[in-house]
Amino acid sequence: MSLLICTLLFGLSPEAPAPQVLEPAGIETSIQDPADEFERRFEAAGDDVDELWKVYNYCDSYGLEREGKKVLREIIKVDPDHKEARAASGHIYYEGEWFKSEKKLEAHKKKQLAEEAKAKGWVRYKDTWAHPDDIAKLEAGMVRDEAGQWVSAEDYQRMQDGWVRHDLTWIPPEEVAEAEAGKFKCGDTWKSLEDANRYHSLPSRPWVIPSESGRFHIYTTVDRDLAMQAIGEAESTVRDLVRIFGKTPDVPMPFAVMKSSGQYGTFAAGDQAFGVPPTEVRGWSSIHGAYFGEVWFHGGINLVGGGVAYWDKEDKNANRFGPFFTRHAAALSFVEALDPSPKAVAAFHKKKELDVDDFLTEKKLPDWLRYGAATYVERYRLDKTPGADPKALRKWSVSNILRTGSLDPVKRMLTMKLTVDDLDGSSKLLNESGLLVAFLLDGENTEVKTKHAAFKAAFASGEDFTDQLAELERALEAAGDDLKAFADA
């Protein structure tokens, strides 16, 4: 192919001039300093939040950290609730407020907790706040588990390690099969139900069984099937006890049921010959088939104090009264859990010795109400059994009072001085305390019902209820005639 043809085909010429590079008209070739550009944009944005946010994004793109913080401050100044600016500033939103740091938020929470705790009457305990009634538990090293129940630190650790409870005994994972086979751990040995009943027939090693609700823990020497009946009687008292006091305890309530009157008496008085300590100091177990053991060291939540009864299934008459005494004992434990003696128990932890006078003096509820509540659920509650006379128990109980004479003056009922030197008179007063509670619960005296409602509200709220209790007692004393009419009915 000739040179001419190549030239025509490809447009090539060995003498073609080199191409010229031209600058596009109107294009700026110098690079603007980002800091200077920031100043221009920041000034132009003014107090327009949307434009300021664009300026912040510009700073973020060019690494202008100091300038970016300046823009964020300006945005928050104009719009304190600008979420994006707050988040970019590292602020934290909590209960309607923004906090500049985690440290400031924690300081706020700490102050808020202190104010709320003081308003509720809580007190400082080490590095936290606690209800005064919980101090003894904390002193004992107890903690709340995931369900909010108080448990020992050791028990809490067992839960974390996979142990499980069989009744109130902790068993390791490898022994669960024994429990599932229907056996019971007695000391270090797994026994059949029959053998376990024999093992637990002594007060020194009773059954310790929690109710299904967790409210009650029964310590008992009766056979297990009867123990479950006793727990049922205890649970049946709760509804009426809430009617009286307006609340339930937040801790399990231990109560004891012995298998015979003889065992009951020994459990109350102790046995010096065998070094068995007493569980009461006032001797009131001789007044009734149930008593409050002031020095019963059961090792439960409050460590000391609880109702004690007996239920002799082998004795026809005693068997009939077993449910009555059991309800009374369970109710005494219920009231004890509502009105414990935290200072005396805390002192006991330090001194390893209980000052019984301090323990009893610390109680806020008077004996007429404490024992009246127990007597009410024992023998004055309305019978809800279909076809039954709802007032049958009440009529029987009042007849027992009148058999020993007329009703005592209300003032004597309210002062309620029980003593072993006058067993008949004390038994009558105990019965009359139940009548008083029946009157304030089921009677029709408007003033008494109003004052009881005021007392119950104050007590349930945790407030000081001294004035409301005094007004209730005055109303009861003034309603003597109505009380007599109520008893006659």
C-alpha positions in Angstrom: 0.0 0.0 0.0 1.3 3.4 -1.0 2.1 6.1 1.5 -0.7 8.2 -0.1 -3.3 5.5 0.5 -2.3 5.0 4.2 -2.5 8.7 4.7 -6.0 8.8 3.3 -7.2 5.8 5.3 -5.8 6.6 8.8 -5.6 10.4 8.7 -2.0 10.3 9.7 0.6 12.7 8.7 4.2 12.6 9.8 4.1 16.4 10.0 0.8 16.8 12.1 1.2 19.4 14.9 1.0 18.3 18.6 -2.5 18.8 20.3 -2.9 22.0 22.5 -4.1 21.7 26.2 -6.6 24.5 26.9 -7.7 25.7 30.5 -11.5 25.5 30.7 -12.9 29.0 31.0 -14.2 30.0 34.5 -12.8 27.0 36.5 -11.0 27.9 39.7 -7.7 26.0 40.0 -6.6 26.9 43.6 -7.8 24.6 46.7 -9.8 26.5 49.4 -8.5 26.0 53.1 -11.2 23.8 55.0 -10.8 25.9 58.1 -11.5 29.1 56.2 -14.4 27.4 54.4 -15.8 26.4 57.8 -15.8 30.0 59.0 -17.6 31.1 55.9 -20.2 28.3 56.1 -20.7 28.7 59.9 -21.3 32.4 59.6 -23.7 31.8 56.7 -25.7 29.2 58.7 -26.6 31.6 61.5 -29.1 30.0 63.9 -30.6 27.7 61.3 -30.4 24.3 62.8 -30.6 22.4 59.6 -27.8 24.5 58.0 -25.7 24.2 61.1 -26.1 20.4 61.0 -24.8 20.5 57.4 -21.8 22.5 58.6 -21.1 19.9 61.3 -21.2 17.2 58.6 -18.6 19.3 56.6 -16.4 19.4 59.7 -16.7 15.7 60.2 -15.7 15.1 56.5 -12.6 17.2 56.8 -11.6 16.1 60.3 -12.2 19.5 61.9 -12.8 18.2 65.3 -12.6 21.4 67.3 -14.8 23.3 64.9 -17.3 20.4 64.9 -17.7 20.6 68.6 -18.3 24.3 68.3 -21.1 23.7 65.8 -22.7 21.0 68.1 -22.7 23.4 71.0 -24.4 26.0 68.8 -27.0 23.6 67.6 -27.8 22.5 71.2 -28.0 26.1 72.3 -30.6 26.8 69.6 -32.4 23.4 69.9 -31.7 21.7 73.3 -33.5 18.5 72.2 -31.7 18.0 68.9 -31.1 14.2 69.1 -28.4 14.0 66.4 -26.4 16.8 67.9 -26.8 15.4 71.4 -25.7 11.9 70.3 -22.7 13.3 68.4 -21.7 15.1 71.5 -21.8 11.9 73.5 -24.8 13.0 75.6 -27.2 10.4 77.2 -30.9 10.7 77.4 -32.6 9.5 80.6 -36.1 10.1 81.9 -36.6 13.3 79.9 -33.2 14.8 80.5 -29.9 15.0 78.7 -26.7 14.3 80.5 -23.3 15.3 79.1 -21.5 12.1 80.4 -22.1 8.7 82.0 -20.5 10.2 85.1 -23.0 13.0 85.3 -25.9 10.6 84.8 -24.7 8.3 87.6 -24.4 11.3 89.9 -28.0 12.3 89.0 -29.2 8.7 89.7 -27.4 8.6 93.0 -29.0 11.9 94.1 -32.4 10.8 92.9 -32.1 7.5 94.7 -31.1 9.3 97.9 -34.1 11.6 97.7 -36.5 8.8 97.0 -35.0 6.6 99.8 -35.3 9.4 102.4 -38.9 10.1 101.3 -39.7 6.4 102.0 -38.0 6.5 105.4 -35.0 4.3 104.2 -31.6 4.6 105.9 -28.1 4.5 104.6 -26.4 1.1 104.9 -22.8 1.0 103.7 -22.9 2.0 100.1 -26.6 1.7 99.5 -30.0 2.5 101.0 -32.3 0.1 102.7 -35.6 -0.2 104.6 -34.9 -0.2 108.4 -36.5 -3.6 108.7 -34.0 -5.0 106.1 -30.9 -3.9 108.1 -30.9 -7.1 110.2 -31.0 -9.2 107.0 -28.2 -7.2 105.4 -26.2 -7.5 108.6 -26.7 -11.3 108.4 -25.2 -11.2 104.9 -28.4 -11.9 103.1 -29.2 -10.8 99.5 -32.3 -10.8 97.3 -32.4 -13.4 94.6 -33.8 -12.9 91.1 -37.4 -13.3 92.4 -36.8 -10.6 95.0 -36.8 -13.1 97.9 -34.2 -12.7 100.7 -31.7 -15.6 100.7 -28.4 -16.1 102.3 -25.3 -15.3 100.3 -24.4 -19.0 100.4 -27.8 -20.0 99.0 -27.6 -17.4 96.3 -24.2 -18.8 95.2 -25.7 -22.3 95.2 -28.4 -21.1 92.8 -25.7 -19.7 90.5 -23.8 -23.1 90.6 -26.9 -25.1 89.5 -27.9 -26.6 92.9 -31.7 -27.1 93.4 -33.9 -27.0 96.5 -35.8 -30.1 97.7 -38.1 -28.6 100.4 -35.6 -26.2 102.0 -32.5 -28.5 101.5 -30.0 -27.7 98.8 -29.0 -30.7 96.7 -26.2 -30.8 94.1 -27.2 -31.6 90.5 -25.9 -35.2 90.7 -28.5 -36.0 93.5 -31.6 -34.7 91.8 -32.5 -38.2 90.6 -32.9 -39.3 94.2 -35.5 -36.6 94.8 -37.3 -37.4 91.6 -37.5 -41.0 92.8 -39.7 -39.8 95.8 -36.9 -40.0 98.4 -36.0 -37.4 101.0 -32.6 -36.3 102.2 -32.2 -36.8 105.9 -28.8 -35.6 107.0 -26.5 -37.2 104.5 -28.8 -40.1 103.6 -31.7 -40.4 101.2 -34.6 -42.1 102.8 -38.1 -43.4 101.8 -41.1 -41.3 103.0 -41.8 -43.8 105.8 -38.2 -43.6 107.1 -38.1 -39.9 106.6 -41.2 -39.4 108.8 -39.5 -41.4 111.6 -36.3 -39.4 111.1 -38.1 -36.0 111.3 -40.3 -37.0 114.3 -37.9 -35.3 116.8 -37.8 -31.5 117.4 -34.0 -31.5 116.9 -34.4 -32.6 113.3 -37.9 -31.6 112.1 -39.3 -31.5 108.6 -38.7 -28.0 107.1 -41.1 -27.6 104.2 -42.0 -24.4 102.3 -45.6 -23.8 101.2 -46.2 -23.8 97.5 -46.6 -20.0 97.5 -43.4 -19.6 99.4 -45.1 -17.5 102.1 -44.7 -20.0 105.0 -42.0 -22.4 106.1 -43.2 -25.1 108.4 -40.9 -26.8 111.0 -42.7 -29.9 112.1 -42.4 -33.3 113.7 -45.8 -34.6 112.3 -45.9 -36.9 109.3 -45.4 -35.3 106.0 -49.0 -35.7 104.8 -50.3 -33.9 108.0 -47.6 -31.3 107.5 -49.1 -30.5 104.1 -52.5 -30.1 105.7 -51.0 -27.8 108.3 -49.5 -25.7 105.5 -53.0 -25.5 103.9 -54.4 -24.2 107.2 -51.6 -21.6 107.3 -52.3 -20.4 103.8 -56.0 -20.1 104.6 -55.3 -17.3 107.1 -53.7 -14.9 104.6 -56.9 -13.4 103.1 -58.3 -12.4 106.6 -54.9 -11.2 107.8 -54.7 -8.9 104.8 -58.1 -7.6 105.7 -56.7 -6.7 109.2 -53.3 -5.3 108.2 -53.6 -4.3 104.6 -50.5 -6.1 103.4 -48.5 -9.3 103.4 -44.9 -9.8 104.5 -42.3 -9.9 101.8 -40.3 -12.7 103.6 -41.2 -16.3 104.3 -42.8 -16.9 107.6 -41.6 -19.8 109.7 -44.0 -21.5 112.1 -43.7 -24.8 114.0 -46.2 -27.7 114.6 -45.3 -30.4 117.1 -46.8 -33.9 117.0 -48.1 -34.0 120.6 -48.9 -31.9 123.6 -45.9 -33.4 125.4 -43.5 -32.6 122.7 -45.1 -29.1 122.5 -44.5 -28.5 126.2 -40.9 -29.7 125.9 -40.3 -27.5 122.8 -41.6 -24.5 124.8 -39.8 -25.0 128.1 -36.7 -26.9 126.8 -35.0 -29.8 128.6 -32.2 -28.9 130.8 -31.2 -32.5 131.3 -30.4 -32.8 127.6 -29.2 -29.3 127.1 -32.2 -28.3 125.0 -32.9 -24.6 125.3 -36.5 -23.2 125.7 -38.2 -21.4 122.8 -40.2 -19.0 125.0 -39.6 -17.0 128.2 -43.1 -15.9 129.2 -44.7 -19.3 129.6 -47.7 -18.4 127.5 -47.7 -21.8 125.9 -49.6 -23.0 128.9 -52.5 -20.6 128.2 -53.4 -22.0 124.8 -52.4 -24.7 122.2 -50.3 -22.2 120.4 -47.8 -19.5 121.4 -45.2 -17.1 120.1 -41.7 -18.4 120.7 -39.6 -15.3 121.4 -36.4 -17.2 121.7 -37.0 -19.9 119.0 -33.8 -19.6 117.0 -35.0 -21.3 113.8 -32.4 -19.7 111.5 -35.0 -18.4 109.1 -35.1 -14.9 107.5 -35.5 -13.1 110.8 -33.6 -15.8 112.6 -35.6 -15.7 115.8 -39.3 -15.7 116.8 -42.3 -17.5 115.4 -45.6 -19.2 116.2 -45.7 -22.7 117.6 -48.6 -25.1 117.9 -49.3 -28.8 118.2 -51.4 -31.2 116.2 -51.8 -34.7 117.7 -53.4 -36.9 115.1 -53.4 -39.9 117.5 -55.6 -38.2 120.1 -59.2 -37.7 118.8 -59.9 -34.5 120.7 -56.5 -33.0 120.1 -56.7 -33.9 116.4 -59.9 -31.8 116.3 -58.2 -28.7 117.6 -55.0 -29.2 115.5 -56.2 -27.0 112.6 -57.2 -24.2 115.1 -53.9 -24.1 116.9 -52.0 -24.3 113.5 -53.9 -21.3 112.1 -53.1 -19.4 115.3 -49.4 -20.2 115.2 -49.1 -19.3 111.5 -50.9 -16.0 112.1 -48.5 -15.1 114.9 -45.6 -15.7 112.4 -47.4 -13.6 109.8 -47.7 -10.7 112.3 -44.1 -11.1 113.4 -42.9 -10.8 109.8 -44.9 -7.5 109.5 -43.7 -6.2 112.9 -40.2 -7.6 113.5 -37.5 -6.3 115.9 -34.7 -5.3 113.5 -32.6 -3.5 116.1 -32.7 -6.3 118.6 -31.9 -8.9 115.9 -29.0 -6.7 114.6 -27.7 -6.5 118.2 -28.1 -10.3 118.5 -25.8 -10.7 115.5 -23.1 -8.7 117.1 -23.4 -10.0 120.7 -24.6 -13.5 119.9 -27.1 -13.1 122.6 -30.7 -11.9 122.3 -32.0 -9.2 124.7 -35.6 -10.5 125.0 -36.9 -7.3 126.7 -35.5 -5.2 123.8 -36.9 -7.6 121.3 -40.4 -7.4 122.7 -40.3 -3.6 123.5 -39.4 -2.9 119.9 -42.7 -4.2 118.7 -45.0 -1.5 117.3 -48.3 -3.5 117.2 -50.0 -4.0 120.6 -50.7 -7.5 121.9 -54.5 -7.2 121.6 -54.1 -6.7 117.8 -51.2 -9.2 117.4 -53.0 -12.0 119.3 -56.4 -10.8 118.2 -55.5 -11.4 114.6 -54.3 -14.9 115.4 -57.4 -15.7 117.4 -59.7 -14.3 114.7 -58.3 -16.6 112.0 -58.3 -19.5 114.5 -61.9 -19.2 115.7 -63.8 -16.1 114.6 -63.5 -16.1 110.8 -66.6 -16.6 108.8 -67.2 -20.1 107.5 -67.4 -20.0 103.7 -68.3 -23.8 103.4 -71.5 -24.2 101.2 -74.5 -24.9 103.4 -72.6 -24.2 106.7 -73.6 -21.5 109.2 -71.0 -18.8 108.5 -71.1 -17.6 112.2 -70.8 -21.1 113.8 -67.2 -20.6 114.9 -68.0 -17.2 116.3 -71.0 -18.4 118.3 -69.0 -21.2 119.8 -66.1 -18.8 120.7 -68.4 -16.3 122.3 -70.1 -19.0 124.3 -66.7 -20.0 125.7 -66.3 -16.4 126.9 -69.7 -16.2 128.5 -69.3 -19.5 130.2 -66.7 -17.8 132.4 -68.8 -14.7 133.0 -69.7 -11.5 131.1 -67.5 -9.7 128.6 -64.6 -7.8 130.1 -64.5 -4.0 129.7 -63.0 -3.0 126.3 -60.2 -1.2 128.1 -59.1 -4.4 129.8 -59.2 -6.2 126.4 -57.0 -3.5 124.9 -54.4 -3.5 127.6 -54.4 -7.4 127.4 -52.1 -8.4 130.2 -51.6 -12.2 129.8 -50.1 -14.1 132.7 -49.5 -17.7 133.7 -50.7 -16.7 137.2 -54.3 -16.5 135.9 -54.7 -19.1 133.1 -58.5 -18.9 132.9 -58.5 -15.1 132.8 -55.7 -15.0 130.3 -57.4 -17.6 128.1 -60.6 -15.4 128.2 -58.6 -12.3 127.3 -57.0 -14.2 124.4 -60.5 -15.2 123.2 -61.8 -11.6 123.6 -59.0 -10.2 121.5 -60.3 -12.3 118.6 -63.8 -10.9 119.3 -62.5 -7.3 119.1 -60.9 -8.0 115.7 -64.1 -9.7 114.5 -66.0 -6.6 115.6 -63.7 -4.2 113.7 -63.7 -6.4 110.6 -67.3 -7.7 110.5 -69.2 -5.3 112.7 -71.3 -2.4 111.6 -70.0 0.5 113.8 -69.1 3.2 111.3 -66.6 5.0 113.5 -64.7 1.8 114.2 -64.6 0.8 110.5 -63.4 4.3 109.5 -60.6 4.3 112.1 -59.6 0.8 111.2 -59.4 1.8 107.5 -57.2 4.7 108.4 -54.9 2.5 110.6 -54.7 -0.1 107.9 -53.8 2.5 105.2 -51.0 4.0 107.3 -49.6 0.6 108.4 -49.6 -0.8 104.8 -47.8 2.3 103.5 -45.0 2.0 106.0 -45.8 5.3 107.6 -45.9 6.0 111.4 -49.3 4.6 112.4 -49.2 5.6 116.1 -51.9 8.2 115.9 -54.2 6.1 113.7 -53.8 3.1 116.1 -54.7 5.3 119.1 -57.8 6.6 117.4 -58.9 3.1 116.5 -58.5 2.0 120.2 -60.5 5.0 121.3 -63.2 4.2 118.8 -63.3 0.6 120.1 -63.6 1.7 123.7 -66.4 4.0 122.8 -68.3 1.3 121.0 -68.6 -1.0 124.0 -72.4 -1.4 123.7 -72.2 -2.2 120.0 -69.5 -4.8 120.8 -71.8 -6.5 123.3 -74.6 -6.5 120.8 -72.3 -7.9 118.2 -71.3 -10.7 120.6 -74.9 -11.4 121.5 -75.8 -11.7 117.8 
